[in-house]
Amino acid sequence: QVQLVESGGGLVQSGGSLRLSCAASGRAFNIYDMAWFRQAPGKEREFVSAIDRLGTRTMDADSVKGRFTISRDNAKNTVYLQMNSLKPEDTAVYYCAADRRALGLSRFPNAYYYWGQGTQVTVSS
């Protein structure tokens, strides 16, 4: 079992940057593929980025390619999401999630068993 706690959200102007962190506790962090999802009011939860357990492969949604970068530090049990060139449409609650299946990176929420509580990101125009 693993517990996930996100941090780093906040209010930023359009074009600005934020770095989200997700700290994991519990079982060995490096057995999980990790991902970031986001959910805006009235919308379904949306895939953002994923990274494999060793940090060697990543996958990004088309909407964030070239602007967001996912990374992880297994020694610190932490996954990060560096968000640059933020746009108002990036406004959402951002969640990190852990996948224990070892079946490859997935963009579907139901592949992820553990979830954090979320952190709010608001981008003003």
KASULRA-V86713 format. One record per run of one state. SS is the DSSP state (A for helix, B for strand, O for the rest). FROM is the first residue (numbers start at 1). TO is the last residue. If there is no record, write none. Layout:
BEGIN
SS:FROM:TO, SS:FROM:TO
END
This chain:
BEGIN
O:1:1, B:2:7, O:8:9, B:10:13, O:14:17, B:18:26, O:27:28, A:29:31, O:32:32, B:33:39, O:40:45, B:46:51, O:52:57, B:58:60, O:61:67, B:68:73, O:74:77, B:78:83, O:84:87, A:88:90, O:91:91, B:92:99, O:100:108, A:109:111, O:112:113, B:114:115, O:116:118, B:119:124, O:125:125
END
